[in-house]
Amino acid sequence: MIIVDSNIVFSALLNPDSKFLSILLSDDNDFISPYFLFVELFKHKEKILKHSKLDQDSLLQILNILLSNIQFIPPANLSLH
């Protein structure tokens, strides 16, 4: 299981040719992330669109695959220990 940081996801989306994005879109790994990432992706969707140079349909296709590859952990299940 690999914990996915929001910075990695944003970096991958802003540079669609990056190795990060191809890894995140593959089914070869089990990714987990706090639910906060899900919220942040949609909160900053317009900014991602502007800076990634992806069209909206392409971004939504990538997000669909990406979000299905990540298991999101609710805040109540996170521990600081």
Helices and strands as residue ranges (DSSP letters): E 2-3, H 6-14, H 19-25, E 31-34, H 35-43, H 45-52, H 56-69, E 70-73, G 75-77
